[in-house]
Amino acid sequence: MMRRSIQRTGLSVAAGIAAFTLLAGCAANNGATAGSEPVALADGEPGAAEDTEITVAIPFPDITMYSMFILATDLGYYEDEGLTVEVITADNVTAAVASGSADIGVESTGTVIEAIRGGVDIDLVGGHYCRQNFDFAAQAGITKVEDLEGETIVLAGTPGDPAEFQRKLVLKEEGWDLDTVNTEIAYPGPGSESWTEFFVNDRIALQPFYADDLPALEEHGANVIVESLRNWANDVQVAGSGWVKENPNTLVRFLRATLKATGYMTAPAPGEFPENVDSVLDIYQANDFDVEALRGSDSPWVLDGHLACSNLYFDTEAWDTTIETQSLEPIEFDRSQLVYLNKAQELVGTNNDGPATLPYP
């Protein structure tokens, strides 16, 4: 996942739901998506919300993961839909949603695909971030891939993270083919701050990084070797399949409010300087996120809105691209899961068009 880890100083969300084991052997569909019957939603406004109190799970308290939900809450969009939304952190978001500990969750696209393949009872109900930034730093003096021979590098925080394959692919496309050198892969933990700690203590020679890591890397004298932005679906929103069937109006209303919040954050458009930046930062600060470093920034990326599609885009192409770039076993996407997103998009006057190409950095 690509994210800006703006720290929250007084986190009040519930902490760490324990993960349970996801057994691929319990799959009822033998590794293929089920052919769900299309859901018919009534024309016009959705009915009253069935469930008015929604729990959203995110992997850890990070403003990029949390932004849409905190904005929709503070701007009154959820209240307008008759909803109250609580955001919690979960050690395993997919497990939290499948077990009913959370109603909706934000999880990496590759992880969701593998969970569905394994028969986990979840639906992919919308996109979250439709682009990914791939930024890499190397130690001073490392200027070409051959300089990494015999060095230790980081591509992901934990073994098995599908993002490792995507990062390796981007590096190859940018002239840093790691298959041409012998390196040792280290896994310092899921947060990029731990990668940077390894880097500045000269324990690794290369790492991916995010915007909040850059000051420490620059102070250390790091060489930024790649900065790239790709139209690859990053994180998606999922919900328990049973909960979706029981709460169709709730889901449409939740998605409509979240769409409005995403549009507020990205206005006038991703890649342009956000017109609501002061208001957004005020809301973040009121919710105990440290935004001091972002005040007065003239960067169009100040809110990480370039990663977002304001229509919460997701479709078969995004699914297939994730499979290809993360070297996953092919599996068909069940488009019927997007009926609620499509309805919410219709209600706010948008469509499900894919992301436009943006210049970066």
N, C-alpha and C positions, 0 to 999 in steps of 0.2 A: 504494500500500500504506500502511496505517496502522500505525505502529509506534513503540515507545518505544526511542530510540537510546541505551540504557545502554552506555557505552563499556567495552570490554574492554582491560585494561592489558597483558596478556601473551598475545596471541592466538597460538594454536598450530595453528589449522586451516590447511589448505593454501590458498594465495592464488590468486585470479584466473585461472580457466581462460579461455583466449581464446575469444571467441565466433566461431562461423562463420555464414555467411550462410544464412538460411532462405528458400528459394525457393518462393514460392507456386505457381510453374508446375510443380513436381514432384508436385503433389497427384494421387494416384491416384483420389481420390474426387470430383474436380472441385468442391471446395468444400463438400462435405457429409460429415457423419460417416458412417463405414462401419457397415453393419448387422452387427455382430459376432454370432457364434453365442454363445448363453448358455453360460457356464462352469458346470459342475456340480462343486461342492465336496462332499466326503464329510461325512456327519454326524459330530458329536462333535469331538474334538480334531484339529487339523491334523496332518499328518505332519511328519516331521523337516524342518528348513529345508534347502532345496537349496543356497542361497548363505548362508553364515554371516557374511560380512563385508560390511556395507552402507555405501555412501558416500551421504551426503545433501548436496545442494547448496542453499545459500541465497544470496541476492543480495549480502549483506554481513554482517559479524559484529555482529549486533544481537540483544539478549536476547529480544525478542518473537519473532523468527523462530526462535531457537535453543532457547527455553525447554523445549518438550516433549521434545526430544531429549536435552538435558543432564540433565533430571530423570529420564527413563527410563533413562539410563545410570547415573547416580549412585545411584538407588534400586534398581538391580538388575533392572529389568523386562526390559531387553534380554537380560541374562545368563540370566534365567529362560527365555527363548525360544531360547537357544543362539545368540544374535546378538552381534556386535560392530559398533557404529555409529560412523563417523567423519563429522564435519560439515566441509564445505569451503565456501569462498566461490567464486562463479563470476560472471564478467562477464555471462554469458547462461545462466541456469539451464536454460531449455528446451533450448538447444543442448547443454549438458553432459549432460543426461539422454538426449536423442535420440542422441548420439554414443557413449554408454556410458562417458563420463568420470565420470558419477555414476549411481547406480542409482535414486535417488529425489530429487526436488527440490521446493522450495517457491517458487511463482511467483504473480504476481497473476492473478486469475481471467480478466480481459479478455485478458491476454497469452496465456494458455493457450488460450482460445477461438480467438483469431486464429491461433495456431500449428496447432491441429487443423484449422482451416479451410484452412490452407496445406498440409496433407498431412504435417505433421511426425509422426514415428512415436512418439507418446507417448499414454499413457492417463491420464485424470484418476481417481486412485484414492481420493481422500478430501479432505475439507475441511481447512482449517488454522485460519483465523479466520473466523467466520461473521457478525461485525458489523464495522462501520466507524464510527469517530468522525470527525466533521467539525468541526474547530475553526478559526476564522479570527480573525486580529488585523489591525487597521487602525491607521494612525498616529493619534496624539492629534489630536482635532479633526475627525476623519472620523466622522460619526455617521449618515450616510444615503448611499445609493448615489450620489446626485447629487454628493456631495463627491469622488467618484472621477473625475470628468470630467477628461480629459487626464493622468491619473496612470499610472504604471507599476505593474503588479501581478504576482504569481506565483500560478499555479494548479497547476503541476506543475514538476518539476525539469528534464525533458527534453521536447522536442517529440514529439508523438504518444503520450504517456502517456494511456491511456484514463481514468485517474482525473481528468484535467482536466475531462472532460465531467460526471462525477459531482459534482465540487466546484461547478461552475458551476450544476448543477441544484439542489443543496442551497442555495446562496446565493440563487437565485431563489425557492425555496420559503420561505426565511426572510426575504424582503422585500428582497433585494439583487440585483435583476435586472441583470446586467452588460450585457445587450443594450440597455439604455436609456441607456448612457453610452459615450463613446469612451475606451478605455484601451489602453495598450500592454502586451503580455504578454512577460514576461522568463522565461528558463529558466536559473537559476543553477547547476543541477546536481542530481543525484538525492537528495542528503542534505539534510534539513531544516535542518541547522546552517548550510549555505551560504545558505539562504533568510533565516534569522534574521540572518546577517551582513550581507546586503544591507539588511534592514529597519532594523537599529540604526544603520546608516550612512546612513539616509534615502535609499536608492536605489530603494526600492519603497514603495508605499502600503498594500498588503494582501498577506497570505500565509496559507496553511494552517499550522497548527503542531501539535506533539505536546507531551506533558507535559514533556519535558526542555528544550523551547525556552522554556517559560513564564517561568522566572526572568529570563532576559535580556530578554524582551519586557516584562515588568512593570517591570524596572529602567529600561527605555527610556521607559516611560510609554505603552505601547501600549493601544489600546482593543480589548478582546475583544468582537467583534460577533456571533459565532455560536458556540454549543456544541451539537452535536447528535450523536445516536447512531442509526444505522440498521441494520436487519436485512438488510444487503446482504453477500453473501459477498465476503470480501476476498481472501485468499490461499488457494490450494489445493495439494494434494500430487499430484505427477505421477510417473510412472515410464515407462521405455521400454517400448513395446508388446512387443518381443521378450523383454525381461527378465521382464516379468510372466508371459508364457506359460511361461517356463522355471522360474519361481520362485514358484508359487502359494502354497505353504506358508510360504515365507519372508515373502511380502507379508502374509499373514494374521497371522503371528506379529509382524511389525514393527508392523502397525497395532494389534494388541491391546496391545502394550507401550506404544505411543504414546497410546492411549486411556486407559490406566491413569495415565500421567503427566499427561495433560491433566485428568483427574478429580482428581488430587492437587492440582494447581495451582488449580483452580476451586472446590474443596470449601469450604463445603457447597453453594454454587450461585453462578453468575455474578450479580453485583449485590450479593452479601452479602460481608461482610468475610472474606477467605480465612483459614481456620482453620490452614493450614499455612504461613503467611507467613514465620515465623522460619526454619523448616527450608528453605524454598525459597530465601530470601535467603542462608542459609548455603551452600547448594549453588552458587548463582551466584557468591558471593564466593570460594569454593574454586576456582572455574574462572576466576578473574581478572577477573570483572566488577565494576565499581565500583558498589556498592549503598548507599554511605553516606547518600545523600540519601533513600533509601527507609526506612531504619531508623526505627522509631517512628512511621511514618505511620499515621494512623487512617482513611485513605481506602479504601473498598472497591475502588478502582481501582488499588491499589498495585502489583499484579502484572500489570496490563492484562488480567486474567482476564475482564473484561466483554466483551472482543472474541471470546472463545472459546466454542464449544459443546463440552461435555465428550464428546459423542458424535462429534466430527469431522464434523458434519452437512454433507452436500451432496446436492442432488437437482436435478431438472429445473426446479423453481421458482427455485432459486438461479441456475442457468444462465441462464434466461430473464430474470431480474431484472437480471443483469449486462449482458446484451445490450441491454435497454431503457434502463438508466440510463447506459450508456456509449456509446449511439448506434451499436451495432455491427450489422452485417448479420445477420439471423436465420440460425441454423443449428441443426439438431436435435441434442439431446443423446443420446448412446449410453449408456443406463442400465446396460448389461451391464458397464461398467467398474467399477461400484460393488459387484459381487458380493463382492469381497474385504473391503471395508469392512463390508458388511452381515453377513458371516460373523464378522468380528472383533467387531462390535457385539453380535451374538448371544452370543458366547462370554463377554463381560463383563456380560451381562444388561441391555443397553440397546437402543434402537431408533434409527431415523434421523429422529426428529421434528425439525422446524425450530426456530429460536431463539425464545425468549420475548421479548416487548418489555420492555426495561429502562428505568427512569428515568435520565436523564443530564443534566447532570453530577451 
